[in-house]
Amino acid sequence: MAGTSLEEIVMACQGASLSNLEDPESSIQVTGVTLDSRAVTQGDLFACVIGVHDDGHQYADEAVRKGACALLVERKLEHAIPQILVPNVREALGPASSVIHGEPSKKLKVIGVTGTAGKSTTVQVLADVLERCGTTADVLGTLTGDYTTPEAPELQRSLAKIRDENKEWACLEVSSHALEFDRVKGVDFEATVFTNLSPEHLDFHEDMEAYFQAKRRLFDFECPVAVVAVSDAWGKRLASELRGIGHEGLVVVDPQLIGNPKLTRSGSSFVWRGQEIETPFLGAFNLMNLLVAAETLRALGWQQEVIVEGLAHVSPVKGRMEPVTVPNSDLVVIVDYSHKPEALKEALRAVRGLCDRRLWVVFGAGGDRDPSKRPLMGAIATQLADEIIVTSDNPRSEVPIEIANEIAEGVGSSGTPYRIVLDRGEAIDTAITEAQPGDLVLIAGKGHETYQIVGEQRLPFDDAAVSRDALMRRRESNIP
């Protein structure tokens, strides 16, 4: 990778100054950037980020030993190498990473999608339809990495990779954490999109107002198109605020644009602006995701007929209302990523309409994450399911039975049959084995993930694969 001069980086970081450059004519070239001292390689800029628990300035010694050629700092350190002094390293890290990687978003057209639910599906639909419209696109988000939105150095490196592959569009999930920590600073957006807002990450954000304000920051970027779904009060508020400041590119997406919706086990159909769209996607909430994608592309100038043709051929997203089937099965099994209260509610409502008999749900809740949602999820399952199996999700450092008991508190004395089966594989097998012909089993919480985090271990586990094996055993046991 070609290097970037220190002066270019200073110019990209507003309010920055350069010190410890012994020779003003020096030709030091920065070839990479990281905030992890363990990952420093020769020629890197090391960013001394001040976090909740650690201060990156304390790791500058290690970074210098490993070959860092410059430091991004908030206070001058006793090191002989050049230091770029900024008021806030986190705020400067995005622009610095962008210029070091050749400002990839100036050559790409980037669509940023934020909200609580629907981000992964919306960005995947956008990319797939763009490809079918004759252009090229890629996705960055939950399905492509360990984090919904990675730290700025990795994000800019990923955008540069998409650019270097000669693709024209990047469809990016933008999390509230990313906005709070300025990870997307330095990204030029062609369009910004809001899907919805419901309680999530309240262990990190103080309350729903703080959560909304974090999401709203995406719409502070100068951007020609802002697409806002008004399916909840938060979307209506955001649209009103953007309208109030005279955002000329505001597009309001009303659920009423979904005409004549029809939902079946094999897919859905609806009418959008006078044209019927048939899709293999399941659930009313997925129709909203498709509508948001369609309205975004329309606002970006694509012809409606081309969008409709593209939507008709988009495949469902892995782990999002994904049917799991084997030949001659007498059950419907669906795997979904719904791991938060509102998402679980929407998933259960969606599959209830596809269920001939009893509705089973197998789910848990992640450890080291907002515990307040656990009883809420138990209560939702009680209201909408006929049989409940509470199991482990990603317990991380927490004790699995304690998480399960907190979920069970929400079930209470409702009378809905429930049990706790901590082994997730056993829980899935139990539901599929005991279900009667015509029942539907929803496996919720992990979706596309192919692992389970227990303590510090990441153990292989795939809901869809485990469900498929259980269906095969069920079918074989029923063969005379």
C-alpha positions in Angstrom: 0.0 0.0 0.0 1.3 3.5 -0.9 2.1 5.7 2.1 0.5 8.8 3.3 2.4 11.8 4.5 2.1 13.1 8.0 1.0 16.5 6.7 -1.9 14.9 4.8 -3.1 13.2 8.0 -2.8 16.4 10.0 -4.9 18.2 7.4 -7.6 15.5 7.6 -7.8 15.8 11.4 -9.3 19.1 12.3 -7.5 20.9 15.1 -4.4 18.7 14.8 -0.8 19.8 15.2 2.4 17.9 14.5 5.3 17.6 16.9 8.6 15.7 17.3 9.3 15.9 13.6 13.0 16.5 13.7 13.4 17.2 10.0 10.6 19.3 8.5 11.6 17.9 5.1 11.3 14.3 6.3 9.5 12.0 4.0 7.9 9.7 6.6 5.1 7.8 5.0 2.4 6.1 7.0 1.2 2.8 5.5 -1.4 1.7 8.1 -3.3 2.7 11.2 -4.5 0.8 14.3 -5.8 1.4 17.8 -4.6 -2.0 19.0 -1.0 -2.0 20.1 -0.8 -5.8 19.6 -1.6 -5.4 15.9 1.0 -2.7 15.1 3.2 -3.4 12.1 6.1 -1.4 10.6 5.0 2.0 9.3 1.7 2.2 11.2 0.1 5.2 12.9 -0.9 4.1 16.4 -4.0 5.8 17.7 -3.9 6.3 21.5 -7.7 6.0 22.1 -8.9 6.7 25.6 -11.6 4.1 26.4 -13.8 3.3 29.3 -11.3 1.0 31.0 -8.0 1.6 29.1 -6.0 4.6 28.0 -4.2 3.9 24.7 -1.4 6.3 25.6 -0.2 3.7 28.1 0.4 1.3 25.2 2.5 3.7 23.1 5.8 2.0 24.2 4.7 -1.3 22.8 3.4 0.3 19.6 6.8 2.1 19.1 8.7 -1.2 19.7 6.6 -2.9 17.1 7.4 -0.3 14.4 4.8 2.5 14.7 6.2 5.4 12.8 3.9 8.0 14.4 1.4 8.4 17.2 -2.1 10.0 17.3 -2.4 11.5 20.7 -4.4 13.8 23.0 -1.3 14.7 25.1 2.4 14.7 24.1 4.3 11.6 25.1 8.0 11.1 25.8 8.8 9.4 22.5 11.1 10.6 19.8 8.8 9.6 16.9 6.4 12.2 15.3 3.1 12.8 17.2 -0.1 14.2 15.8 -1.8 16.0 18.7 -5.6 16.3 18.5 -8.4 17.3 21.0 -10.0 13.8 20.7 -8.3 10.8 19.2 -11.6 9.0 18.6 -13.0 11.9 16.6 -9.8 12.2 14.6 -9.3 8.4 14.0 -12.0 8.1 11.3 -10.7 11.0 9.1 -7.1 9.8 9.7 -8.0 6.2 8.7 -9.8 7.5 5.6 -6.9 9.5 4.2 -4.4 6.7 5.0 -6.5 4.3 3.0 -6.9 6.8 0.1 -10.4 8.2 1.0 -12.3 5.2 -0.4 -15.8 6.6 0.2 -15.0 9.5 -2.2 -14.7 6.9 -4.9 -17.5 4.6 -3.7 -21.2 5.4 -3.3 -22.0 4.5 0.3 -25.5 3.8 1.7 -25.6 3.8 5.6 -28.5 2.1 7.3 -29.2 2.5 11.0 -32.1 1.5 13.3 -32.7 -1.4 15.8 -34.1 -4.1 13.5 -33.9 -4.7 9.8 -30.4 -3.3 9.1 -28.9 -6.5 7.9 -31.8 -7.4 5.6 -32.1 -3.9 4.2 -28.4 -3.6 3.3 -28.4 -7.1 1.7 -31.5 -6.3 -0.3 -30.0 -3.0 -1.4 -26.8 -4.6 -2.6 -28.6 -7.5 -4.3 -31.0 -5.2 -6.2 -28.1 -2.9 -7.2 -26.3 -5.9 -8.7 -29.5 -6.8 -10.6 -29.7 -3.2 -11.8 -26.5 -3.7 -13.6 -24.0 -2.1 -11.2 -21.8 -3.6 -8.6 -22.2 -3.5 -4.8 -21.0 -5.1 -1.5 -22.1 -5.2 2.1 -20.5 -4.4 5.4 -22.3 -5.4 8.6 -23.4 -8.1 11.0 -23.2 -10.8 8.3 -19.6 -9.9 7.3 -17.7 -9.3 10.5 -17.5 -9.7 14.2 -19.1 -6.3 14.8 -22.0 -4.6 13.1 -19.8 -1.6 12.3 -16.1 -2.1 12.9 -13.6 0.4 14.3 -12.6 3.2 11.9 -9.3 1.6 10.7 -10.9 -1.7 9.8 -14.0 0.0 8.3 -11.9 2.2 6.1 -9.7 -0.8 5.1 -12.8 -2.7 4.2 -14.2 0.2 2.1 -10.8 0.4 0.4 -11.0 -3.3 -0.5 -14.4 -2.8 -2.0 -13.0 0.2 -4.0 -10.0 -1.8 -5.2 -12.3 -4.6 -6.4 -13.8 -1.9 -8.7 -17.2 -2.0 -7.1 -19.4 1.1 -7.2 -21.6 0.8 -4.1 -21.0 -0.1 -0.5 -24.1 -0.8 1.7 -23.1 -0.3 5.3 -24.9 -1.2 8.6 -24.3 1.6 11.1 -24.7 0.7 14.8 -25.5 3.1 17.6 -22.1 2.2 19.2 -20.4 3.2 15.9 -22.1 6.5 15.9 -21.4 7.1 19.6 -17.7 6.3 19.1 -17.3 8.2 15.8 -16.4 5.1 13.8 -18.0 6.4 10.6 -16.5 9.8 10.7 -14.5 10.2 7.5 -17.2 8.3 5.5 -18.9 10.2 2.7 -22.5 8.9 2.4 -24.7 8.9 -0.7 -27.7 8.1 1.3 -28.6 7.5 5.0 -31.5 5.3 6.1 -33.4 4.8 9.3 -35.5 1.6 9.8 -37.0 1.8 13.3 -36.2 2.0 17.0 -37.1 -0.2 19.9 -35.4 -0.9 23.2 -31.9 -2.4 22.8 -28.4 -1.7 24.2 -29.9 0.1 27.2 -27.0 -1.3 29.2 -24.8 1.1 27.1 -27.2 4.0 26.4 -28.7 5.7 29.4 -32.3 5.5 28.1 -34.3 5.4 24.8 -33.7 9.2 24.3 -30.0 8.7 24.4 -30.3 5.7 22.1 -32.3 7.8 19.6 -29.8 10.6 19.8 -27.0 8.2 18.9 -28.9 6.9 15.9 -29.8 10.4 14.9 -26.1 11.4 14.5 -26.1 9.5 11.2 -28.3 12.2 9.8 -25.9 15.0 10.8 -23.7 14.0 7.9 -23.9 16.1 4.8 -25.8 13.7 2.5 -28.1 14.2 -0.5 -30.7 11.6 0.5 -32.1 10.8 3.9 -34.7 7.9 4.0 -36.8 7.6 7.2 -39.3 4.9 7.8 -42.2 6.2 9.9 -43.5 2.9 11.2 -42.9 4.0 14.8 -42.9 7.2 16.9 -39.1 7.6 16.7 -39.2 7.5 12.9 -42.0 10.1 12.9 -39.9 12.3 15.2 -36.8 12.0 13.1 -38.7 12.8 9.9 -40.2 15.8 11.6 -36.8 17.1 12.8 -35.2 16.7 9.4 -38.2 18.4 7.8 -37.8 21.2 10.3 -34.2 21.9 9.3 -35.2 21.8 5.6 -33.4 18.6 4.6 -34.1 18.7 0.8 -33.3 15.0 0.3 -35.7 13.7 2.9 -37.8 10.7 1.8 -40.5 9.5 4.3 -41.4 5.8 4.0 -44.9 5.1 5.2 -46.0 1.5 5.8 -49.2 2.4 3.9 -47.1 2.2 0.7 -47.3 -1.6 1.2 -50.5 -2.5 -0.7 -52.5 -5.7 -0.6 -49.9 -7.7 1.4 -50.2 -11.5 1.2 -48.1 -13.7 3.5 -47.7 -17.5 3.1 -45.3 -20.2 4.2 -43.5 -20.0 0.8 -43.1 -16.2 0.6 -45.0 -13.0 0.3 -46.4 -10.5 -2.2 -47.4 -6.9 -2.0 -48.2 -3.9 -4.3 -45.7 -1.1 -4.4 -46.6 2.1 -6.3 -49.0 0.2 -8.5 -46.8 -2.8 -9.2 -47.0 -6.2 -7.6 -43.9 -7.8 -6.1 -43.6 -11.5 -5.3 -40.8 -12.4 -2.9 -39.6 -15.5 -1.0 -39.2 -13.3 2.2 -41.4 -14.3 5.1 -43.2 -11.9 7.5 -44.8 -8.5 7.4 -41.7 -6.8 8.9 -39.7 -8.1 5.9 -42.1 -6.3 3.6 -41.2 -3.1 5.4 -37.5 -3.9 4.9 -38.1 -4.4 1.2 -40.1 -1.2 1.0 -37.4 0.8 2.6 -34.8 -0.6 0.2 -37.1 0.1 -2.8 -37.8 3.7 -1.7 -34.1 4.3 -1.1 -33.2 3.1 -4.6 -36.0 5.2 -6.1 -34.7 8.3 -4.3 -31.2 7.5 -5.7 -32.6 7.7 -9.2 -33.2 4.1 -10.2 -36.3 3.4 -12.4 -39.2 1.7 -10.6 -39.5 -1.1 -13.1 -35.8 -2.0 -12.6 -36.2 -2.0 -8.8 -39.3 -4.2 -9.0 -37.5 -6.7 -11.2 -34.6 -6.8 -8.8 -36.8 -7.2 -5.7 -38.5 -10.2 -7.3 -35.2 -12.1 -7.5 -33.6 -11.2 -4.2 -32.9 -14.3 -2.0 -33.8 -14.3 1.8 -30.9 -13.4 4.1 -29.3 -16.2 6.0 -30.6 -16.5 9.5 -33.4 -14.0 9.0 -36.7 -15.9 8.9 -34.8 -18.7 7.3 -36.9 -21.9 6.7 -35.1 -25.1 7.5 -36.4 -28.1 5.6 -35.8 -31.7 4.7 -37.7 -33.7 2.2 -41.1 -35.0 3.4 -41.0 -33.2 6.7 -44.2 -32.8 8.6 -43.0 -29.7 10.5 -42.2 -26.1 9.7 -38.9 -24.9 11.3 -37.7 -21.3 11.0 -34.4 -19.9 12.2 -34.3 -16.2 13.0 -31.8 -13.7 14.5 -34.5 -12.1 16.8 -32.5 -11.6 20.0 -34.3 -8.5 21.4 -37.8 -8.1 22.6 -39.4 -6.2 19.7 -37.7 -8.5 17.1 -38.9 -11.6 18.9 -42.4 -10.2 19.0 -42.4 -9.4 15.3 -41.0 -12.9 14.5 -43.6 -14.7 16.6 -46.4 -12.6 15.1 -45.1 -13.4 11.6 -44.9 -17.2 12.1 -48.2 -17.4 14.0 -49.9 -16.6 10.7 -48.1 -19.5 9.1 -48.8 -22.1 11.8 -51.6 -24.7 11.4 -51.4 -26.0 15.0 -49.1 -25.2 17.9 -46.3 -22.6 17.8 -43.1 -23.5 19.6 -40.3 -21.1 20.4 -36.7 -21.9 21.4 -34.7 -18.9 22.6 -32.4 -17.5 25.2 -30.6 -14.2 25.8 -27.0 -13.1 25.5 -24.8 -12.7 28.5 -23.0 -9.5 29.3 -25.7 -7.6 27.5 -28.7 -5.6 28.7 -30.4 -7.8 31.3 -33.6 -5.8 31.4 -34.7 -7.3 28.1 -34.7 -10.9 29.5 -38.1 -10.9 31.4 -39.6 -8.8 28.5 -38.7 -11.6 26.1 -40.2 -14.2 28.4 -43.4 -12.2 28.6 -43.6 -11.8 24.8 -43.1 -15.6 24.3 -45.9 -16.2 26.8 -48.3 -14.0 24.9 -47.5 -15.3 21.4 -46.3 -19.0 21.7 -47.9 -22.2 22.8 -44.8 -24.0 23.9 -41.7 -22.3 25.2 -38.2 -23.8 25.7 -35.7 -21.4 27.3 -32.1 -22.2 26.5 -28.6 -20.7 26.3 -27.7 -18.1 23.6 -24.2 -16.6 24.0 -23.8 -16.7 27.8 -20.3 -15.2 27.7 -19.1 -14.6 31.2 -22.5 -15.1 32.9 -24.0 -18.2 34.4 -26.4 -19.7 31.9 -29.0 -20.8 34.4 -29.2 -17.3 35.9 -29.9 -15.8 32.5 -32.6 -18.5 31.9 -34.2 -17.8 35.2 -34.4 -14.1 34.5 -36.2 -14.9 31.2 -38.5 -17.3 33.1 -39.5 -14.5 35.4 -41.3 -12.9 32.4 -43.2 -16.1 31.7 -44.5 -16.0 35.3 -47.6 -18.0 36.1 -49.3 -17.4 32.7 -50.0 -21.1 32.2 -48.1 -21.3 29.0 -46.0 -24.5 29.1 -42.3 -23.8 29.4 -39.2 -25.5 30.4 -35.5 -24.6 30.7 -33.1 -26.8 28.6 -29.7 -25.1 28.9 -27.9 -27.2 26.2 -29.0 -25.4 23.0 -28.6 -28.5 20.8 -30.7 -30.5 23.2 -33.3 -27.7 23.4 -33.7 -27.6 19.6 -33.9 -31.4 19.4 -36.5 -31.5 22.1 -38.8 -29.1 20.3 -38.5 -30.8 17.0 -38.9 -34.3 18.5 -41.9 -33.4 20.6 -43.7 -31.2 18.1 -46.8 -32.6 16.4 -47.4 -32.7 12.6 -48.5 -29.2 11.5 -46.7 -27.5 14.4 -44.2 -24.7 13.7 -40.9 -24.3 15.6 -39.2 -20.9 15.7 -35.5 -21.1 16.7 -34.7 -17.5 17.8 -31.7 -15.5 18.8 -28.6 -16.6 16.8 -29.7 -16.6 13.2 -26.7 -16.6 10.9 -24.2 -17.1 13.7 -22.2 -20.3 13.5 -20.8 -20.2 17.0 -21.8 -19.9 20.6 -19.7 -17.8 23.1 -19.3 -19.6 26.4 -16.8 -17.8 28.7 -14.0 -16.8 26.5 -14.5 -19.7 24.1 -16.2 -19.4 20.7 -17.6 -22.9 20.2 -19.0 -24.1 16.8 -22.8 -24.0 16.7 -25.2 -23.4 13.9 -29.0 -23.3 14.6 -29.9 -24.2 11.0 -27.5 -27.2 10.8 -28.6 -28.5 14.2 -32.3 -28.1 13.3 -31.8 -29.9 10.0 -30.1 -32.8 11.7 -33.0 -33.0 14.2 -35.5 -33.0 11.4 -33.6 -35.8 9.7 -33.7 -37.9 12.8 -37.4 -37.2 13.3 -38.2 -38.2 9.7 -36.2 -41.4 10.0 -37.9 -42.4 13.2 -41.3 -42.0 11.6 -40.4 -44.3 8.6 -42.0 -47.7 9.1 
